[in-house]
Amino acid sequence: MKQELAALKNILDQALDTLPDNLPENRTARCRELLASALALTSDLLKQAKTPSAVALGRKGGQVSAQKGSEYFRRLAAKRKTHGGGRPRKQSE
């Protein structure tokens, strides 16, 4: 949705820039006013658009899991099997 709003904002901005100065029946001022208000609304919607927290956490969680590697998770699973439950003890270094 954020990309669509950004595209709409760009279209409105270009329309405002390319509007001719001499429309019949003094329509130029009204067109500029309408385009400016539509541009302001689009900018406001873009500011309010947020990514869901689950999406942000999912991306970060995948990156952190990849950094730890599969060996880390194998060791955790082995500890769970031998100690019979609970959180594995912290190993002192």
PyMOL Python script that loads the backbone (N, CA, C, O; Angstrom):
from pymol import cmd

cmd.read_pdbstr("""\
ATOM      1  N   MET A   1       0.820  -1.187   0.000  1.00  0.00           N
ATOM      2  CA  MET A   1       0.000   0.000   0.000  1.00  0.00           C
ATOM      3  C   MET A   1       0.869   1.259   0.000  1.00  0.00           C
ATOM      4  O   MET A   1       0.523   2.275  -0.602  1.00  0.00           O
ATOM      5  N   LYS A   2       1.994   1.164   0.684  1.00  0.00           N
ATOM      6  CA  LYS A   2       2.877   2.330   0.759  1.00  0.00           C
ATOM      7  C   LYS A   2       3.434   2.681  -0.614  1.00  0.00           C
ATOM      8  O   LYS A   2       3.571   3.858  -0.950  1.00  0.00           O
ATOM      9  N   GLN A   3       3.757   1.657  -1.410  1.00  0.00           N
ATOM     10  CA  GLN A   3       4.290   1.911  -2.752  1.00  0.00           C
ATOM     11  C   GLN A   3       3.236   2.553  -3.646  1.00  0.00           C
ATOM     12  O   GLN A   3       3.548   3.434  -4.447  1.00  0.00           O
ATOM     13  N   GLU A   4       1.984   2.109  -3.508  1.00  0.00           N
ATOM     14  CA  GLU A   4       0.913   2.685  -4.320  1.00  0.00           C
ATOM     15  C   GLU A   4       0.685   4.149  -3.965  1.00  0.00           C
ATOM     16  O   GLU A   4       0.463   4.978  -4.848  1.00  0.00           O
ATOM     17  N   LEU A   5       0.739   4.470  -2.672  1.00  0.00           N
ATOM     18  CA  LEU A   5       0.573   5.860  -2.257  1.00  0.00           C
ATOM     19  C   LEU A   5       1.728   6.729  -2.749  1.00  0.00           C
ATOM     20  O   LEU A   5       1.528   7.879  -3.142  1.00  0.00           O
ATOM     21  N   ALA A   6       2.916   6.178  -2.724  1.00  0.00           N
ATOM     22  CA  ALA A   6       4.071   6.935  -3.224  1.00  0.00           C
ATOM     23  C   ALA A   6       3.942   7.176  -4.724  1.00  0.00           C
ATOM     24  O   ALA A   6       4.288   8.250  -5.216  1.00  0.00           O
ATOM     25  N   ALA A   7       3.445   6.173  -5.451  1.00  0.00           N
ATOM     26  CA  ALA A   7       3.245   6.341  -6.889  1.00  0.00           C
ATOM     27  C   ALA A   7       2.169   7.385  -7.170  1.00  0.00           C
ATOM     28  O   ALA A   7       2.313   8.206  -8.076  1.00  0.00           O
ATOM     29  N   LEU A   8       1.090   7.350  -6.389  1.00  0.00           N
ATOM     30  CA  LEU A   8       0.027   8.348  -6.554  1.00  0.00           C
ATOM     31  C   LEU A   8       0.541   9.748  -6.270  1.00  0.00           C
ATOM     32  O   LEU A   8       0.193  10.698  -6.972  1.00  0.00           O
ATOM     33  N   LYS A   9       1.373   9.878  -5.237  1.00  0.00           N
ATOM     34  CA  LYS A   9       1.947  11.184  -4.910  1.00  0.00           C
ATOM     35  C   LYS A   9       2.813  11.692  -6.060  1.00  0.00           C
ATOM     36  O   LYS A   9       2.765  12.875  -6.395  1.00  0.00           O
ATOM     37  N   ASN A  10       3.598  10.813  -6.660  1.00  0.00           N
ATOM     38  CA  ASN A  10       4.433  11.218  -7.795  1.00  0.00           C
ATOM     39  C   ASN A  10       3.585  11.659  -8.981  1.00  0.00           C
ATOM     40  O   ASN A  10       3.905  12.645  -9.645  1.00  0.00           O
ATOM     41  N   ILE A  11       2.505  10.930  -9.248  1.00  0.00           N
ATOM     42  CA  ILE A  11       1.622  11.295 -10.360  1.00  0.00           C
ATOM     43  C   ILE A  11       0.988  12.661 -10.123  1.00  0.00           C
ATOM     44  O   ILE A  11       0.938  13.493 -11.029  1.00  0.00           O
ATOM     45  N   LEU A  12       0.505  12.892  -8.902  1.00  0.00           N
ATOM     46  CA  LEU A  12      -0.108  14.186  -8.586  1.00  0.00           C
ATOM     47  C   LEU A  12       0.911  15.317  -8.678  1.00  0.00           C
ATOM     48  O   LEU A  12       0.597  16.411  -9.147  1.00  0.00           O
ATOM     49  N   ASP A  13       2.118  15.047  -8.233  1.00  0.00           N
ATOM     50  CA  ASP A  13       3.173  16.060  -8.295  1.00  0.00           C
ATOM     51  C   ASP A  13       3.505  16.418  -9.742  1.00  0.00           C
ATOM     52  O   ASP A  13       3.689  17.588 -10.076  1.00  0.00           O
ATOM     53  N   GLN A  14       3.580  15.393 -10.599  1.00  0.00           N
ATOM     54  CA  GLN A  14       3.856  15.642 -12.015  1.00  0.00           C
ATOM     55  C   GLN A  14       2.692  16.378 -12.685  1.00  0.00           C
ATOM     56  O   GLN A  14       2.906  17.254 -13.524  1.00  0.00           O
ATOM     57  N   ALA A  15       1.468  16.019 -12.313  1.00  0.00           N
ATOM     58  CA  ALA A  15       0.305  16.697 -12.889  1.00  0.00           C
ATOM     59  C   ALA A  15       0.286  18.165 -12.484  1.00  0.00           C
ATOM     60  O   ALA A  15      -0.068  19.032 -13.282  1.00  0.00           O
ATOM     61  N   LEU A  16       0.664  18.435 -11.256  1.00  0.00           N
ATOM     62  CA  LEU A  16       0.708  19.821 -10.786  1.00  0.00           C
ATOM     63  C   LEU A  16       1.793  20.614 -11.514  1.00  0.00           C
ATOM     64  O   LEU A  16       1.612  21.792 -11.820  1.00  0.00           O
ATOM     65  N   ASP A  17       2.916  19.958 -11.786  1.00  0.00           N
ATOM     66  CA  ASP A  17       4.014  20.634 -12.488  1.00  0.00           C
ATOM     67  C   ASP A  17       3.699  20.892 -13.960  1.00  0.00           C
ATOM     68  O   ASP A  17       4.117  21.910 -14.513  1.00  0.00           O
ATOM     69  N   THR A  18       2.967  19.982 -14.597  1.00  0.00           N
ATOM     70  CA  THR A  18       2.720  20.097 -16.037  1.00  0.00           C
ATOM     71  C   THR A  18       1.414  20.803 -16.370  1.00  0.00           C
ATOM     72  O   THR A  18       1.043  20.877 -17.542  1.00  0.00           O
ATOM     73  N   LEU A  19       0.715  21.320 -15.381  1.00  0.00           N
ATOM     74  CA  LEU A  19      -0.550  22.009 -15.627  1.00  0.00           C
ATOM     75  C   LEU A  19      -0.297  23.311 -16.394  1.00  0.00           C
ATOM     76  O   LEU A  19       0.520  24.130 -15.974  1.00  0.00           O
ATOM     77  N   PRO A  20      -0.994  23.501 -17.516  1.00  0.00           N
ATOM     78  CA  PRO A  20      -0.775  24.742 -18.277  1.00  0.00           C
ATOM     79  C   PRO A  20      -1.321  25.954 -17.519  1.00  0.00           C
ATOM     80  O   PRO A  20      -2.178  25.832 -16.645  1.00  0.00           O
ATOM     81  N   ASP A  21      -0.796  27.121 -17.883  1.00  0.00           N
ATOM     82  CA  ASP A  21      -1.186  28.349 -17.189  1.00  0.00           C
ATOM     83  C   ASP A  21      -2.436  29.004 -17.764  1.00  0.00           C
ATOM     84  O   ASP A  21      -2.989  29.920 -17.155  1.00  0.00           O
ATOM     85  N   ASN A  22      -2.881  28.552 -18.914  1.00  0.00           N
ATOM     86  CA  ASN A  22      -3.974  29.266 -19.576  1.00  0.00           C
ATOM     87  C   ASN A  22      -5.128  28.328 -19.941  1.00  0.00           C
ATOM     88  O   ASN A  22      -5.426  28.148 -21.122  1.00  0.00           O
ATOM     89  N   LEU A  23      -5.767  27.742 -18.959  1.00  0.00           N
ATOM     90  CA  LEU A  23      -6.961  26.943 -19.228  1.00  0.00           C
ATOM     91  C   LEU A  23      -8.153  27.878 -19.405  1.00  0.00           C
ATOM     92  O   LEU A  23      -8.199  28.949 -18.800  1.00  0.00           O
ATOM     93  N   PRO A  24      -9.126  27.473 -20.239  1.00  0.00           N
ATOM     94  CA  PRO A  24     -10.282  28.354 -20.456  1.00  0.00           C
ATOM     95  C   PRO A  24     -11.132  28.500 -19.189  1.00  0.00           C
ATOM     96  O   PRO A  24     -11.135  27.630 -18.318  1.00  0.00           O
ATOM     97  N   GLU A  25     -11.831  29.593 -19.115  1.00  0.00           N
ATOM     98  CA  GLU A  25     -12.759  29.918 -18.030  1.00  0.00           C
ATOM     99  C   GLU A  25     -12.081  29.918 -16.661  1.00  0.00           C
ATOM    100  O   GLU A  25     -12.694  29.545 -15.661  1.00  0.00           O
ATOM    101  N   ASN A  26     -10.842  30.328 -16.620  1.00  0.00           N
ATOM    102  CA  ASN A  26     -10.093  30.488 -15.372  1.00  0.00           C
ATOM    103  C   ASN A  26     -10.096  29.208 -14.516  1.00  0.00           C
ATOM    104  O   ASN A  26     -10.293  29.268 -13.303  1.00  0.00           O
ATOM    105  N   ARG A  27      -9.878  28.067 -15.152  1.00  0.00           N
ATOM    106  CA  ARG A  27      -9.886  26.782 -14.449  1.00  0.00           C
ATOM    107  C   ARG A  27      -8.520  26.420 -13.868  1.00  0.00           C
ATOM    108  O   ARG A  27      -8.411  25.479 -13.082  1.00  0.00           O
ATOM    109  N   THR A  28      -7.501  27.144 -14.243  1.00  0.00           N
ATOM    110  CA  THR A  28      -6.148  26.812 -13.797  1.00  0.00           C
ATOM    111  C   THR A  28      -6.019  26.893 -12.278  1.00  0.00           C
ATOM    112  O   THR A  28      -5.445  26.002 -11.652  1.00  0.00           O
ATOM    113  N   ALA A  29      -6.548  27.948 -11.696  1.00  0.00           N
ATOM    114  CA  ALA A  29      -6.424  28.122 -10.247  1.00  0.00           C
ATOM    115  C   ALA A  29      -7.139  27.003  -9.498  1.00  0.00           C
ATOM    116  O   ALA A  29      -6.614  26.478  -8.517  1.00  0.00           O
ATOM    117  N   ARG A  30      -8.321  26.641  -9.953  1.00  0.00           N
ATOM    118  CA  ARG A  30      -9.079  25.575  -9.291  1.00  0.00           C
ATOM    119  C   ARG A  30      -8.368  24.221  -9.446  1.00  0.00           C
ATOM    120  O   ARG A  30      -8.323  23.435  -8.500  1.00  0.00           O
ATOM    121  N   CYS A  31      -7.821  23.953 -10.623  1.00  0.00           N
ATOM    122  CA  CYS A  31      -7.084  22.702 -10.829  1.00  0.00           C
ATOM    123  C   CYS A  31      -5.867  22.632  -9.919  1.00  0.00           C
ATOM    124  O   CYS A  31      -5.589  21.591  -9.323  1.00  0.00           O
ATOM    125  N   ARG A  32      -5.149  23.732  -9.815  1.00  0.00           N
ATOM    126  CA  ARG A  32      -3.979  23.764  -8.936  1.00  0.00           C
ATOM    127  C   ARG A  32      -4.390  23.539  -7.475  1.00  0.00           C
ATOM    128  O   ARG A  32      -3.713  22.826  -6.735  1.00  0.00           O
ATOM    129  N   GLU A  33      -5.490  24.148  -7.078  1.00  0.00           N
ATOM    130  CA  GLU A  33      -5.983  23.994  -5.711  1.00  0.00           C
ATOM    131  C   GLU A  33      -6.368  22.536  -5.424  1.00  0.00           C
ATOM    132  O   GLU A  33      -6.029  22.003  -4.368  1.00  0.00           O
ATOM    133  N   LEU A  34      -7.069  21.897  -6.355  1.00  0.00           N
ATOM    134  CA  LEU A  34      -7.483  20.505  -6.175  1.00  0.00           C
ATOM    135  C   LEU A  34      -6.282  19.558  -6.161  1.00  0.00           C
ATOM    136  O   LEU A  34      -6.224  18.639  -5.344  1.00  0.00           O
ATOM    137  N   LEU A  35      -5.336  19.779  -7.058  1.00  0.00           N
ATOM    138  CA  LEU A  35      -4.153  18.928  -7.087  1.00  0.00           C
ATOM    139  C   LEU A  35      -3.302  19.099  -5.830  1.00  0.00           C
ATOM    140  O   LEU A  35      -2.733  18.135  -5.317  1.00  0.00           O
ATOM    141  N   ALA A  36      -3.223  20.331  -5.343  1.00  0.00           N
ATOM    142  CA  ALA A  36      -2.447  20.574  -4.126  1.00  0.00           C
ATOM    143  C   ALA A  36      -3.101  19.894  -2.921  1.00  0.00           C
ATOM    144  O   ALA A  36      -2.403  19.334  -2.076  1.00  0.00           O
ATOM    145  N   SER A  37      -4.428  19.937  -2.833  1.00  0.00           N
ATOM    146  CA  SER A  37      -5.092  19.276  -1.705  1.00  0.00           C
ATOM    147  C   SER A  37      -4.973  17.756  -1.813  1.00  0.00           C
ATOM    148  O   SER A  37      -4.801  17.083  -0.797  1.00  0.00           O
ATOM    149  N   ALA A  38      -5.061  17.201  -3.026  1.00  0.00           N
ATOM    150  CA  ALA A  38      -4.888  15.763  -3.208  1.00  0.00           C
ATOM    151  C   ALA A  38      -3.463  15.348  -2.850  1.00  0.00           C
ATOM    152  O   ALA A  38      -3.251  14.285  -2.265  1.00  0.00           O
ATOM    153  N   LEU A  39      -2.501  16.175  -3.196  1.00  0.00           N
ATOM    154  CA  LEU A  39      -1.100  15.906  -2.859  1.00  0.00           C
ATOM    155  C   LEU A  39      -0.895  15.938  -1.339  1.00  0.00           C
ATOM    156  O   LEU A  39      -0.157  15.117  -0.794  1.00  0.00           O
ATOM    157  N   ALA A  40      -1.543  16.876  -0.666  1.00  0.00           N
ATOM    158  CA  ALA A  40      -1.432  16.963   0.793  1.00  0.00           C
ATOM    159  C   ALA A  40      -2.064  15.739   1.459  1.00  0.00           C
ATOM    160  O   ALA A  40      -1.512  15.201   2.419  1.00  0.00           O
ATOM    161  N   LEU A  41      -3.210  15.301   0.958  1.00  0.00           N
ATOM    162  CA  LEU A  41      -3.863  14.106   1.511  1.00  0.00           C
ATOM    163  C   LEU A  41      -3.001  12.863   1.317  1.00  0.00           C
ATOM    164  O   LEU A  41      -2.881  12.036   2.221  1.00  0.00           O
ATOM    165  N   THR A  42      -2.410  12.738   0.153  1.00  0.00           N
ATOM    166  CA  THR A  42      -1.555  11.584  -0.128  1.00  0.00           C
ATOM    167  C   THR A  42      -0.328  11.587   0.772  1.00  0.00           C
ATOM    168  O   THR A  42       0.075  10.538   1.276  1.00  0.00           O
ATOM    169  N   SER A  43       0.261  12.743   0.975  1.00  0.00           N
ATOM    170  CA  SER A  43       1.423  12.844   1.863  1.00  0.00           C
ATOM    171  C   SER A  43       1.053  12.459   3.291  1.00  0.00           C
ATOM    172  O   SER A  43       1.818  11.783   3.979  1.00  0.00           O
ATOM    173  N   ASP A  44      -0.127  12.895   3.731  1.00  0.00           N
ATOM    174  CA  ASP A  44      -0.588  12.556   5.074  1.00  0.00           C
ATOM    175  C   ASP A  44      -0.817  11.054   5.210  1.00  0.00           C
ATOM    176  O   ASP A  44      -0.457  10.465   6.229  1.00  0.00           O
ATOM    177  N   LEU A  45      -1.409  10.429   4.199  1.00  0.00           N
ATOM    178  CA  LEU A  45      -1.632   8.982   4.232  1.00  0.00           C
ATOM    179  C   LEU A  45      -0.313   8.219   4.238  1.00  0.00           C
ATOM    180  O   LEU A  45      -0.195   7.182   4.891  1.00  0.00           O
ATOM    181  N   LEU A  46       0.678   8.730   3.513  1.00  0.00           N
ATOM    182  CA  LEU A  46       1.997   8.090   3.510  1.00  0.00           C
ATOM    183  C   LEU A  46       2.643   8.148   4.890  1.00  0.00           C
ATOM    184  O   LEU A  46       3.305   7.198   5.306  1.00  0.00           O
ATOM    185  N   LYS A  47       2.455   9.250   5.596  1.00  0.00           N
ATOM    186  CA  LYS A  47       3.030   9.370   6.935  1.00  0.00           C
ATOM    187  C   LYS A  47       2.356   8.411   7.904  1.00  0.00           C
ATOM    188  O   LYS A  47       3.002   7.880   8.808  1.00  0.00           O
ATOM    189  N   GLN A  48       1.056   8.187   7.719  1.00  0.00           N
ATOM    190  CA  GLN A  48       0.308   7.326   8.626  1.00  0.00           C
ATOM    191  C   GLN A  48       0.489   5.842   8.324  1.00  0.00           C
ATOM    192  O   GLN A  48       0.254   5.001   9.192  1.00  0.00           O
ATOM    193  N   ALA A  49       0.904   5.514   7.105  1.00  0.00           N
ATOM    194  CA  ALA A  49       1.064   4.111   6.725  1.00  0.00           C
ATOM    195  C   ALA A  49       2.238   3.509   7.484  1.00  0.00           C
ATOM    196  O   ALA A  49       3.357   4.020   7.434  1.00  0.00           O
ATOM    197  N   LYS A  50       1.965   2.418   8.186  1.00  0.00           N
ATOM    198  CA  LYS A  50       3.008   1.747   8.950  1.00  0.00           C
ATOM    199  C   LYS A  50       3.083   0.298   8.508  1.00  0.00           C
ATOM    200  O   LYS A  50       2.093  -0.285   8.066  1.00  0.00           O
ATOM    201  N   THR A  51       4.261  -0.267   8.632  1.00  0.00           N
ATOM    202  CA  THR A  51       4.385  -1.693   8.353  1.00  0.00           C
ATOM    203  C   THR A  51       3.959  -2.449   9.608  1.00  0.00           C
ATOM    204  O   THR A  51       4.292  -2.026  10.715  1.00  0.00           O
ATOM    205  N   PRO A  52       3.247  -3.532   9.466  1.00  0.00           N
ATOM    206  CA  PRO A  52       2.859  -4.311  10.637  1.00  0.00           C
ATOM    207  C   PRO A  52       4.081  -4.809  11.398  1.00  0.00           C
ATOM    208  O   PRO A  52       5.105  -5.147  10.803  1.00  0.00           O
ATOM    209  N   SER A  53       3.961  -4.850  12.707  1.00  0.00           N
ATOM    210  CA  SER A  53       5.111  -5.227  13.526  1.00  0.00           C
ATOM    211  C   SER A  53       5.554  -6.664  13.257  1.00  0.00           C
ATOM    212  O   SER A  53       6.741  -6.973  13.360  1.00  0.00           O
ATOM    213  N   ALA A  54       4.619  -7.536  12.917  1.00  0.00           N
ATOM    214  CA  ALA A  54       4.985  -8.925  12.645  1.00  0.00           C
ATOM    215  C   ALA A  54       5.908  -9.019  11.429  1.00  0.00           C
ATOM    216  O   ALA A  54       6.815  -9.851  11.394  1.00  0.00           O
ATOM    217  N   VAL A  55       5.676  -8.174  10.449  1.00  0.00           N
ATOM    218  CA  VAL A  55       6.529  -8.182   9.255  1.00  0.00           C
ATOM    219  C   VAL A  55       7.933  -7.754   9.623  1.00  0.00           C
ATOM    220  O   VAL A  55       8.908  -8.373   9.196  1.00  0.00           O
ATOM    221  N   ALA A  56       8.041  -6.707  10.408  1.00  0.00           N
ATOM    222  CA  ALA A  56       9.365  -6.215  10.796  1.00  0.00           C
ATOM    223  C   ALA A  56      10.093  -7.244  11.652  1.00  0.00           C
ATOM    224  O   ALA A  56      11.288  -7.472  11.459  1.00  0.00           O
ATOM    225  N   LEU A  57       9.396  -7.864  12.587  1.00  0.00           N
ATOM    226  CA  LEU A  57      10.039  -8.870  13.426  1.00  0.00           C
ATOM    227  C   LEU A  57      10.415 -10.099  12.628  1.00  0.00           C
ATOM    228  O   LEU A  57      11.458 -10.705  12.875  1.00  0.00           O
ATOM    229  N   GLY A  58       9.590 -10.471  11.686  1.00  0.00           N
ATOM    230  CA  GLY A  58       9.885 -11.642  10.872  1.00  0.00           C
ATOM    231  C   GLY A  58      11.155 -11.477  10.069  1.00  0.00           C
ATOM    232  O   GLY A  58      11.946 -12.414   9.966  1.00  0.00           O
ATOM    233  N   ARG A  59      11.361 -10.321   9.506  1.00  0.00           N
ATOM    234  CA  ARG A  59      12.579 -10.082   8.732  1.00  0.00           C
ATOM    235  C   ARG A  59      13.805 -10.144   9.639  1.00  0.00           C
ATOM    236  O   ARG A  59      14.796 -10.793   9.304  1.00  0.00           O
ATOM    237  N   LYS A  60      13.739  -9.477  10.770  1.00  0.00           N
ATOM    238  CA  LYS A  60      14.887  -9.442  11.667  1.00  0.00           C
ATOM    239  C   LYS A  60      15.156 -10.826  12.246  1.00  0.00           C
ATOM    240  O   LYS A  60      16.309 -11.248  12.340  1.00  0.00           O
ATOM    241  N   GLY A  61      14.099 -11.534  12.634  1.00  0.00           N
ATOM    242  CA  GLY A  61      14.276 -12.863  13.206  1.00  0.00           C
ATOM    243  C   GLY A  61      14.953 -13.811  12.239  1.00  0.00           C
ATOM    244  O   GLY A  61      15.802 -14.603  12.647  1.00  0.00           O
ATOM    245  N   GLY A  62      14.605 -13.749  10.989  1.00  0.00           N
ATOM    246  CA  GLY A  62      15.236 -14.610  10.004  1.00  0.00           C
ATOM    247  C   GLY A  62      16.710 -14.301   9.830  1.00  0.00           C
ATOM    248  O   GLY A  62      17.520 -15.211   9.659  1.00  0.00           O
ATOM    249  N   GLN A  63      17.064 -13.029   9.872  1.00  0.00           N
ATOM    250  CA  GLN A  63      18.466 -12.645   9.711  1.00  0.00           C
ATOM    251  C   GLN A  63      19.302 -13.086  10.911  1.00  0.00           C
ATOM    252  O   GLN A  63      20.427 -13.557  10.749  1.00  0.00           O
ATOM    253  N   VAL A  64      18.753 -12.934  12.102  1.00  0.00           N
ATOM    254  CA  VAL A  64      19.490 -13.307  13.303  1.00  0.00           C
ATOM    255  C   VAL A  64      19.653 -14.820  13.366  1.00  0.00           C
ATOM    256  O   VAL A  64      20.711 -15.317  13.753  1.00  0.00           O
ATOM    257  N   SER A  65      18.603 -15.557  12.986  1.00  0.00           N
ATOM    258  CA  SER A  65      18.701 -17.021  12.981  1.00  0.00           C
ATOM    259  C   SER A  65      19.767 -17.485  11.994  1.00  0.00           C
ATOM    260  O   SER A  65      20.500 -18.435  12.270  1.00  0.00           O
ATOM    261  N   ALA A  66      19.853 -16.832  10.868  1.00  0.00           N
ATOM    262  CA  ALA A  66      20.852 -17.206   9.872  1.00  0.00           C
ATOM    263  C   ALA A  66      22.264 -16.941  10.386  1.00  0.00           C
ATOM    264  O   ALA A  66      23.190 -17.683  10.055  1.00  0.00           O
ATOM    265  N   GLN A  67      22.440 -15.899  11.185  1.00  0.00           N
ATOM    266  CA  GLN A  67      23.764 -15.591  11.717  1.00  0.00           C
ATOM    267  C   GLN A  67      24.206 -16.639  12.741  1.00  0.00           C
ATOM    268  O   GLN A  67      25.391 -16.964  12.827  1.00  0.00           O
ATOM    269  N   LYS A  68      23.257 -17.166  13.516  1.00  0.00           N
ATOM    270  CA  LYS A  68      23.621 -18.150  14.536  1.00  0.00           C
ATOM    271  C   LYS A  68      24.029 -19.470  13.911  1.00  0.00           C
ATOM    272  O   LYS A  68      24.898 -20.161  14.443  1.00  0.00           O
ATOM    273  N   GLY A  69      23.432 -19.827  12.814  1.00  0.00           N
ATOM    274  CA  GLY A  69      23.815 -21.048  12.122  1.00  0.00           C
ATOM    275  C   GLY A  69      23.073 -22.267  12.626  1.00  0.00           C
ATOM    276  O   GLY A  69      22.458 -22.245  13.692  1.00  0.00           O
ATOM    277  N   SER A  70      23.138 -23.330  11.843  1.00  0.00           N
ATOM    278  CA  SER A  70      22.389 -24.538  12.181  1.00  0.00           C
ATOM    279  C   SER A  70      23.026 -25.302  13.328  1.00  0.00           C
ATOM    280  O   SER A  70      22.325 -25.999  14.063  1.00  0.00           O
ATOM    281  N   GLU A  71      24.323 -25.190  13.499  1.00  0.00           N
ATOM    282  CA  GLU A  71      25.004 -25.907  14.586  1.00  0.00           C
ATOM    283  C   GLU A  71      24.505 -25.443  15.955  1.00  0.00           C
ATOM    284  O   GLU A  71      24.364 -26.245  16.878  1.00  0.00           O
ATOM    285  N   TYR A  72      24.245 -24.161  16.073  1.00  0.00           N
ATOM    286  CA  TYR A  72      23.719 -23.602  17.323  1.00  0.00           C
ATOM    287  C   TYR A  72      22.405 -24.267  17.698  1.00  0.00           C
ATOM    288  O   TYR A  72      22.201 -24.638  18.854  1.00  0.00           O
ATOM    289  N   PHE A  73      21.523 -24.418  16.738  1.00  0.00           N
ATOM    290  CA  PHE A  73      20.214 -24.999  17.015  1.00  0.00           C
ATOM    291  C   PHE A  73      20.324 -26.511  17.251  1.00  0.00           C
ATOM    292  O   PHE A  73      19.516 -27.075  17.988  1.00  0.00           O
ATOM    293  N   ARG A  74      21.298 -27.164  16.643  1.00  0.00           N
ATOM    294  CA  ARG A  74      21.531 -28.591  16.924  1.00  0.00           C
ATOM    295  C   ARG A  74      21.957 -28.786  18.381  1.00  0.00           C
ATOM    296  O   ARG A  74      21.484 -29.698  19.059  1.00  0.00           O
ATOM    297  N   ARG A  75      22.861 -27.913  18.853  1.00  0.00           N
ATOM    298  CA  ARG A  75      23.299 -28.007  20.249  1.00  0.00           C
ATOM    299  C   ARG A  75      22.142 -27.763  21.207  1.00  0.00           C
ATOM    300  O   ARG A  75      22.026 -28.449  22.223  1.00  0.00           O
ATOM    301  N   LEU A  76      21.281 -26.791  20.895  1.00  0.00           N
ATOM    302  CA  LEU A  76      20.120 -26.534  21.745  1.00  0.00           C
ATOM    303  C   LEU A  76      19.205 -27.749  21.798  1.00  0.00           C
ATOM    304  O   LEU A  76      18.736 -28.121  22.874  1.00  0.00           O
ATOM    305  N   ALA A  77      18.947 -28.361  20.673  1.00  0.00           N
ATOM    306  CA  ALA A  77      18.088 -29.537  20.633  1.00  0.00           C
ATOM    307  C   ALA A  77      18.701 -30.684  21.412  1.00  0.00           C
ATOM    308  O   ALA A  77      17.982 -31.406  22.104  1.00  0.00           O
ATOM    309  N   ALA A  78      20.009 -30.872  21.319  1.00  0.00           N
ATOM    310  CA  ALA A  78      20.679 -31.941  22.055  1.00  0.00           C
ATOM    311  C   ALA A  78      20.580 -31.706  23.557  1.00  0.00           C
ATOM    312  O   ALA A  78      20.376 -32.655  24.314  1.00  0.00           O
ATOM    313  N   LYS A  79      20.720 -30.474  23.997  1.00  0.00           N
ATOM    314  CA  LYS A  79      20.596 -30.158  25.419  1.00  0.00           C
ATOM    315  C   LYS A  79      19.187 -30.439  25.923  1.00  0.00           C
ATOM    316  O   LYS A  79      19.011 -30.931  27.038  1.00  0.00           O
ATOM    317  N   ARG A  80      18.215 -30.139  25.134  1.00  0.00           N
ATOM    318  CA  ARG A  80      16.835 -30.380  25.544  1.00  0.00           C
ATOM    319  C   ARG A  80      16.580 -31.878  25.711  1.00  0.00           C
ATOM    320  O   ARG A  80      15.853 -32.293  26.614  1.00  0.00           O
ATOM    321  N   LYS A  81      17.178 -32.678  24.847  1.00  0.00           N
ATOM    322  CA  LYS A  81      16.954 -34.120  24.912  1.00  0.00           C
ATOM    323  C   LYS A  81      17.635 -34.726  26.133  1.00  0.00           C
ATOM    324  O   LYS A  81      17.075 -35.625  26.760  1.00  0.00           O
ATOM    325  N   THR A  82      18.830 -34.257  26.484  1.00  0.00           N
ATOM    326  CA  THR A  82      19.580 -34.893  27.572  1.00  0.00           C
ATOM    327  C   THR A  82      19.162 -34.371  28.943  1.00  0.00           C
ATOM    328  O   THR A  82      19.184 -35.146  29.900  1.00  0.00           O
ATOM    329  N   HIS A  83      18.788 -33.121  29.090  1.00  0.00           N
ATOM    330  CA  HIS A  83      18.454 -32.568  30.399  1.00  0.00           C
ATOM    331  C   HIS A  83      16.977 -32.712  30.744  1.00  0.00           C
ATOM    332  O   HIS A  83      16.582 -32.385  31.863  1.00  0.00           O
ATOM    333  N   GLY A  84      16.174 -33.177  29.845  1.00  0.00           N
ATOM    334  CA  GLY A  84      14.784 -33.485  30.159  1.00  0.00           C
ATOM    335  C   GLY A  84      13.866 -32.303  30.371  1.00  0.00           C
ATOM    336  O   GLY A  84      12.906 -32.429  31.132  1.00  0.00           O
ATOM    337  N   GLY A  85      14.093 -31.199  29.768  1.00  0.00           N
ATOM    338  CA  GLY A  85      13.136 -30.096  29.833  1.00  0.00           C
ATOM    339  C   GLY A  85      13.711 -28.857  30.474  1.00  0.00           C
ATOM    340  O   GLY A  85      14.798 -28.873  31.053  1.00  0.00           O
ATOM    341  N   GLY A  86      12.966 -27.796  30.358  1.00  0.00           N
ATOM    342  CA  GLY A  86      13.397 -26.523  30.902  1.00  0.00           C
ATOM    343  C   GLY A  86      14.357 -25.811  29.964  1.00  0.00           C
ATOM    344  O   GLY A  86      14.734 -26.318  28.908  1.00  0.00           O
ATOM    345  N   ARG A  87      14.726 -24.645  30.384  1.00  0.00           N
ATOM    346  CA  ARG A  87      15.643 -23.846  29.570  1.00  0.00           C
ATOM    347  C   ARG A  87      17.076 -24.346  29.786  1.00  0.00           C
ATOM    348  O   ARG A  87      17.467 -24.636  30.917  1.00  0.00           O
ATOM    349  N   PRO A  88      17.851 -24.446  28.718  1.00  0.00           N
ATOM    350  CA  PRO A  88      19.239 -24.899  28.873  1.00  0.00           C
ATOM    351  C   PRO A  88      20.032 -23.922  29.734  1.00  0.00           C
ATOM    352  O   PRO A  88      19.818 -22.712  29.663  1.00  0.00           O
ATOM    353  N   ARG A  89      20.949 -24.446  30.547  1.00  0.00           N
ATOM    354  CA  ARG A  89      21.770 -23.609  31.404  1.00  0.00           C
ATOM    355  C   ARG A  89      22.728 -22.779  30.584  1.00  0.00           C
ATOM    356  O   ARG A  89      23.179 -23.192  29.515  1.00  0.00           O
ATOM    357  N   LYS A  90      23.029 -21.610  31.097  1.00  0.00           N
ATOM    358  CA  LYS A  90      23.971 -20.724  30.438  1.00  0.00           C
ATOM    359  C   LYS A  90      25.387 -21.244  30.682  1.00  0.00           C
ATOM    360  O   LYS A  90      25.781 -21.522  31.815  1.00  0.00           O
ATOM    361  N   GLN A  91      26.133 -21.364  29.598  1.00  0.00           N
ATOM    362  CA  GLN A  91      27.501 -21.846  29.723  1.00  0.00           C
ATOM    363  C   GLN A  91      28.431 -20.691  29.990  1.00  0.00           C
ATOM    364  O   GLN A  91      28.372 -19.669  29.306  1.00  0.00           O
ATOM    365  N   SER A  92      29.294 -20.841  30.984  1.00  0.00           N
ATOM    366  CA  SER A  92      30.258 -19.781  31.278  1.00  0.00           C
ATOM    367  C   SER A  92      31.450 -19.932  30.338  1.00  0.00           C
ATOM    368  O   SER A  92      31.906 -21.038  30.048  1.00  0.00           O
ATOM    369  N   GLU A  93      31.926 -18.813  29.886  1.00  0.00           N
ATOM    370  CA  GLU A  93      33.026 -18.839  28.914  1.00  0.00           C
ATOM    371  C   GLU A  93      34.359 -18.662  29.560  1.00  0.00           C
ATOM    372  O   GLU A  93      35.381 -18.661  28.874  1.00  0.00           O
TER     373      GLU A  93
END
""", "prot")
cmd.dss("prot")
cmd.show_as("cartoon", "prot")
cmd.util.cbc("prot")
cmd.orient("prot")
